[in-house]
Amino acid sequence: MLFVGGVGFVTFDMLYCQDDDTAALFLAVIQDHGFGGNRNRFGWGGILERLARECDGLPKWLLVGENTDPWAEPWAAPWRDPRGCRDAGAETDSDDEHCSIPRRFYKQFTDID
């Protein structure tokens, strides 16, 4: 697990959008709130989703905070992309005193076989 206290978009680009042998991203935790606010949303239609699609870096799994819109399903606007994320039907336990925001898992899905 990697936690970076920096600009998420720049970090994602540097780690996963370069032409090198970096391993593919397995899981991304996205939540639209931050330390004083983010420049753009991490959820649906935001810069992070655009970066992931443009550099073919969609993670296999997303863990999405309750206050965040998950990335688009296959063929959904605005991307019209056969790749997307669908609800995996699993939710985290929000009873923890340190983490009261429930999160849901979404899995990468493609309509192309």
C-alpha positions as CSV (number, residue, x, y, z in Angstrom):
1,M,0.0,0.0,0.0
2,L,1.2,3.5,-0.9
3,F,-0.1,6.6,0.8
4,V,1.2,9.9,-0.6
5,G,0.4,13.2,1.1
6,G,0.8,15.0,-2.2
7,V,-1.2,15.9,-5.3
8,G,-3.0,12.8,-6.3
9,F,-3.2,13.5,-10.0
10,V,0.5,14.3,-10.4
11,T,1.4,11.2,-8.3
12,F,-0.9,8.9,-10.4
13,D,0.6,10.3,-13.6
14,M,4.2,9.8,-12.4
15,L,3.6,6.3,-11.1
16,Y,1.2,4.8,-13.6
17,C,1.3,6.8,-16.9
18,Q,5.0,6.5,-17.8
19,D,6.4,4.2,-20.5
20,D,8.3,1.9,-18.2
21,D,7.8,-1.5,-16.4
22,T,5.7,-0.2,-13.5
23,A,3.3,-2.8,-12.3
24,A,-0.4,-2.1,-13.1
25,L,-2.5,-0.5,-10.4
26,F,-4.6,-3.1,-8.6
27,L,-6.7,-1.0,-6.3
28,A,-7.3,2.8,-6.0
29,V,-9.1,4.3,-3.0
30,I,-11.0,7.4,-4.1
31,Q,-12.8,9.9,-2.0
32,D,-13.8,13.5,-2.9
33,H,-12.6,15.4,0.1
34,G,-9.1,16.2,1.3
35,F,-6.8,18.3,3.3
36,G,-8.3,21.7,2.6
37,G,-9.9,20.6,-0.7
38,N,-8.8,19.1,-4.0
39,R,-8.3,20.9,-7.2
40,N,-10.6,18.5,-9.0
41,R,-12.7,15.5,-8.0
42,F,-11.2,12.0,-7.8
43,G,-14.6,10.4,-8.6
44,W,-16.6,10.2,-11.8
45,G,-15.6,12.5,-14.7
46,G,-12.6,14.0,-12.8
47,I,-9.0,14.4,-13.8
48,L,-8.0,11.1,-12.1
49,E,-10.4,9.1,-14.1
50,R,-9.4,10.8,-17.3
51,L,-5.7,10.1,-16.6
52,A,-6.4,6.4,-15.8
53,R,-8.3,6.0,-19.1
54,E,-5.9,7.9,-21.3
55,C,-2.8,6.0,-20.1
56,D,-4.7,2.7,-19.9
57,G,-4.2,2.6,-16.2
58,L,-7.7,1.7,-14.9
59,P,-7.2,-0.2,-11.7
60,K,-8.8,-3.7,-11.3
61,W,-10.6,-2.5,-8.2
62,L,-11.9,0.8,-6.8
63,L,-12.8,1.4,-3.2
64,V,-15.1,4.4,-3.4
65,G,-16.1,6.7,-0.5
66,E,-19.8,7.3,0.2
67,N,-19.5,11.0,-0.9
68,T,-17.8,10.1,-4.2
69,D,-19.3,9.1,-7.5
70,P,-17.7,5.9,-8.8
71,W,-16.0,6.0,-12.2
72,A,-18.2,5.4,-15.2
73,E,-19.6,2.1,-16.3
74,P,-18.7,0.7,-19.7
75,W,-19.9,3.0,-22.6
76,A,-21.2,5.6,-20.1
77,A,-20.8,9.3,-20.8
78,P,-18.6,11.2,-21.0
79,W,-16.1,8.5,-22.1
80,R,-18.0,6.1,-24.4
81,D,-15.3,3.6,-23.4
82,P,-15.9,-0.2,-23.4
83,R,-14.0,-0.3,-20.0
84,G,-15.5,0.9,-16.8
85,C,-16.3,0.1,-13.2
86,R,-19.3,-1.8,-11.8
87,D,-20.5,-2.2,-8.3
88,A,-19.1,-5.4,-6.9
89,G,-21.8,-5.6,-4.2
90,A,-19.4,-5.3,-1.2
91,E,-19.3,-2.5,1.4
92,T,-16.8,-1.8,4.1
93,D,-17.8,-1.9,7.7
94,S,-18.3,1.7,8.8
95,D,-18.6,1.0,12.6
96,D,-14.9,1.8,13.2
97,E,-14.5,4.9,15.3
98,H,-11.7,6.1,13.1
99,C,-13.4,5.5,9.8
100,S,-17.1,6.3,9.8
101,I,-17.5,6.8,6.1
102,P,-18.7,3.7,4.4
103,R,-17.0,2.7,1.1
104,R,-18.1,0.3,-1.7
105,F,-16.0,-1.9,-3.9
106,Y,-16.2,-1.5,-7.7
107,K,-14.5,-3.8,-10.2
108,Q,-13.1,-3.0,-13.6
109,F,-15.4,-4.4,-16.3
110,T,-15.1,-4.4,-20.0
111,D,-17.8,-5.2,-22.6
112,I,-15.1,-6.4,-25.0
113,D,-14.1,-10.1,-24.8
